[in-house]
């Protein structure tokens, strides 16, 4: 039991990317996030309650190299079919097709320009 008076009120995903301008453009043009702030080596983007902090790390290992360890988020959404259609139209790399799962989620997965994987799901 937690007797703390503090409360966790949200989260932000911090991702290492190879080429910050390319990655920021992808999140804006393909995934529909809006730029919130950017400065040397960082770009923060948001769509609704999905907040991403991109940090430029050109010499670090690529997320593509980590395969299944490249998953960083499962995003709960309303309107999963519409979001899936939006991403198909935008040319997003959908690596797991939209499907109803036995854990009562309708979900699909994407891979970003940097190789990070994101799952999107809606309770059914």
C-alpha positions in Angstrom: 0.0 0.0 0.0 1.3 3.5 -0.9 0.9 6.0 1.9 2.5 8.8 -0.1 0.8 12.1 -0.7 2.4 12.5 -4.1 0.7 11.7 -7.3 2.1 10.7 -10.7 0.2 12.9 -13.2 1.7 11.9 -16.6 4.6 10.6 -18.5 7.0 11.6 -21.3 8.9 9.3 -23.6 12.6 10.2 -24.1 14.1 8.8 -27.3 17.6 8.8 -28.7 17.6 9.6 -32.5 20.4 9.8 -35.0 19.2 12.9 -37.0 17.1 15.3 -35.0 15.6 17.3 -37.9 14.6 14.2 -39.8 13.1 12.6 -36.7 11.2 15.7 -35.6 9.8 16.1 -39.2 8.6 12.4 -39.1 6.8 12.8 -35.8 5.1 16.0 -37.1 4.3 15.0 -40.7 3.6 11.3 -40.3 2.3 10.9 -36.7 0.6 14.3 -36.3 2.5 15.6 -33.3 3.0 19.3 -32.7 6.3 20.9 -31.8 6.3 22.1 -28.2 9.9 23.2 -27.8 13.3 22.7 -29.4 16.8 23.7 -28.5 20.3 22.4 -29.0 20.1 18.6 -29.4 16.5 18.3 -28.3 13.0 18.5 -29.7 9.8 18.0 -27.7 6.6 17.1 -29.5 3.0 16.4 -28.4 -0.3 15.0 -29.6 -3.1 15.0 -27.1 -1.5 13.3 -24.0 1.3 11.6 -26.0 4.5 13.5 -25.3 7.9 12.7 -26.8 11.3 14.2 -26.1 13.7 13.5 -28.9 17.4 13.7 -28.1 20.0 13.7 -30.8 22.6 11.0 -30.3 24.2 10.5 -33.7 26.9 8.1 -32.5 24.8 5.8 -30.4 23.4 2.4 -31.4 20.3 2.6 -33.6 17.0 1.4 -32.4 16.9 -0.8 -35.5 19.7 -2.9 -34.0 17.8 -3.6 -30.8 14.9 -5.4 -32.6 12.2 -6.3 -30.0 13.9 -4.1 -27.4 13.0 -1.1 -29.5 9.4 -0.9 -28.2 9.0 2.2 -26.1 5.3 2.8 -25.7 1.8 1.4 -25.8 -0.5 4.3 -26.4 -4.2 4.0 -25.5 -6.5 5.8 -27.9 -10.1 6.5 -28.8 -10.9 6.1 -32.5 -8.3 3.4 -33.3 -9.7 2.7 -36.7 -9.5 6.4 -37.7 -5.9 6.7 -36.4 -4.9 3.6 -38.3 -6.4 5.0 -41.4 -4.7 8.3 -40.9 -1.3 6.6 -40.5 -1.9 4.4 -43.5 -2.6 7.5 -45.6 0.5 9.2 -44.3 2.7 6.2 -45.2 3.6 5.2 -41.7 5.4 1.8 -41.5 2.8 -0.3 -39.9 4.6 -3.5 -38.7 1.6 -5.1 -36.9 -1.8 -4.8 -38.6 -4.9 -3.6 -36.9 -6.4 -6.6 -35.1 -8.6 -7.5 -32.1 -6.6 -9.2 -29.5 -7.7 -11.7 -26.8 -6.7 -9.2 -24.1 -9.6 -7.1 -25.2 -7.7 -4.5 -27.1 -7.9 -3.5 -30.8 -4.4 -2.6 -31.7 -1.7 -2.0 -34.3 2.0 -1.3 -34.2 4.3 1.0 -36.1 8.0 1.5 -36.6 9.4 5.0 -36.7 12.0 6.4 -39.0 14.6 5.7 -36.3 13.4 2.1 -35.7 11.5 2.7 -32.5 8.3 0.7 -32.2 5.0 2.0 -30.9 1.8 0.1 -30.2 -1.6 1.9 -30.4 -4.6 0.2 -28.8 -8.2 0.8 -27.8 -10.2 -1.3 -25.4 -13.0 -3.4 -27.0 
